[in-house]
């Protein structure tokens, strides 16, 4: 048994993380619910995004409601030591929470409201677009849409491609001829530029890839730009349903062109059940939970748990964990191999359920699942988990157990070479990291101050000797490429303005000729700006003075600095490069690919460049050192 390794995190600058409760899984009985807790990487930092419905007490005698904790949408920024750097809250724009998606260029928050009168003028879904600094930009609205309750008895999956957002969820529909309000999945295709819904299905449509009833919905866009969905069905089909659309992702219609739909009405997608559940078609009780979808270099992985009893299941039954591998080149039942990962017997007092997949790349990743213990007649999730590594073909390593490391509503992510997630239980977050050495916990309630640098190891009080960026920061400072921010500090997690990037470009360029950046009357950056204009790095039209105070994006950084270094400094060392979120023909694409090929940058853990996001001073120091030959290329 693998024991938990204790550790601690802290808030920085006197900030206090928000309390919430997200412990447990994403299923509520027979069906999933939209996730309320999210974690994503932004530069070197982590962002906690969470909808907290709050905590209240209702008096049994008077019906009076006492709010112990208010309903809120939490956005918190943490550094790599899980220290809280920044906190804010967002407005909940419609009554029903739908979910969140962190895109490459924008963040999206999804809301909904009921439409019990079946009124086509009622807004049932709203998708709100924010920039990466959480400035609200726009929204898309879905009205009527055969929906009385959005997100009902289901989850939500999102994916994006080429400026298009895809959203797959569930809804209860207008009353049918049989007098019932049936439930099935629904799907939206949203053009991010103007937040227009360009394609959708909300009705039963045989060529849409619908599943009914649909109790969870997972979505991805694969390396071949194909949209792939995994659903939990109880009738059409009754099983874990894998769907792949034939139209390339990134267009206005996931169903293809009108001509394609007219000629091949039943050929817009391929779907089949990677595994089926026992029981009657349409019986809500499937004894299953479908919770993981991932792509590998050769196929797709579907992770789920089930009792094997179908509609005869109840909460006294034992679940086991399964992992299905489907070959990309044989997308069918015959191309699918199902592996049972756990072997808990029907009489066991413990079981495994709700597995999560965390890719570390296309060659593999981790699979984690809850453990439940029997107490009396029923099972309850414990604070222990099991996990294993998986390969591209769906085979796994030895299964290990971690104690006191509960999973939560939050999908774990891969960050800094580790699997990371957080869990709350009427508390501030505890972050967990998992790698080959085991699991470590970082509770926010235990203070751990930022370590002081060892004597003689660096120039700045806020750059610890053990930090990944310390060698780059110190080398860049010693070479005169970057300076501190005053009081002996560097502010490694701070962002840069356009003016600061222009100054860096001038320093890079002058260093080639043994010169220094000249000074000039006016703002502090004027000498660097005039130097860059005089030496043809850019002109006043391309980069007007009015932009100098704007925060620089990664695109700005590459575009400006790329002009300041000779071609010999960007000679390719990686000839075959693909940047998943950017084509070489896109704006800035040529320069970004040049830097990837030269080993100056390698993007985030998935290779994405995230060009519209802001870059930290620590990341800038690392790139400058590689550009200037002060550090090895990557």
Secondary structure as UniProt FT lines:
FT   STRAND          5..8
FT   TURN            13..14
FT   STRAND          20..21
FT   STRAND          27..28
FT   TURN            29..30
FT   STRAND          31..32
FT   STRAND          37..42
FT   TURN            43..44
FT   STRAND          45..52
FT   STRAND          55..58
FT   TURN            60..62
FT   STRAND          65..69
FT   STRAND          72..78
FT   TURN            80..81
FT   STRAND          84..90
FT   STRAND          96..102
FT   STRAND          107..112
FT   TURN            116..117
FT   TURN            120..121
FT   STRAND          123..130
FT   TURN            132..133
FT   STRAND          136..143
FT   TURN            145..146
FT   STRAND          147..150
FT   TURN            151..153
FT   STRAND          156..161
FT   TURN            162..163
FT   STRAND          164..173
FT   TURN            177..178
FT   STRAND          183..191
FT   TURN            192..195
FT   STRAND          196..201
FT   TURN            206..209
FT   STRAND          212..221
FT   TURN            223..224
FT   STRAND          227..236
FT   STRAND          239..245
FT   TURN            249..250
FT   TURN            254..255
FT   HELIX           258..263
FT   TURN            265..266
FT   STRAND          269..276
FT   TURN            281..282
FT   STRAND          288..295
FT   STRAND          299..306
FT   HELIX           310..312
FT   TURN            315..316
FT   STRAND          320..327
FT   TURN            328..329
FT   TURN            334..335
FT   STRAND          336..340
FT   TURN            346..347
FT   STRAND          350..361
FT   TURN            362..363
FT   STRAND          364..375
FT   TURN            376..377
FT   STRAND          378..391
FT   TURN            392..393
FT   STRAND          400..402
FT   STRAND          413..415
FT   TURN            416..417
FT   STRAND          418..423
FT   STRAND          425..427
FT   STRAND          430..435
FT   TURN            436..437
FT   STRAND          438..443
FT   TURN            444..445
FT   TURN            455..456
FT   TURN            461..462
FT   TURN            465..466
FT   TURN            468..469
FT   HELIX           470..478
FT   TURN            479..480
FT   TURN            487..488
FT   TURN            492..493
FT   HELIX           498..511
FT   TURN            512..514
FT   TURN            524..525
FT   HELIX           526..534
FT   TURN            535..536
FT   TURN            540..543
FT   HELIX           545..547
FT   TURN            548..549
FT   HELIX           554..562
FT   TURN            563..564
FT   HELIX           567..570
FT   TURN            580..581
FT   TURN            584..585
FT   TURN            587..588
FT   HELIX           589..598
FT   TURN            605..606
FT   TURN            611..612
FT   HELIX           617..627
FT   TURN            628..629
//
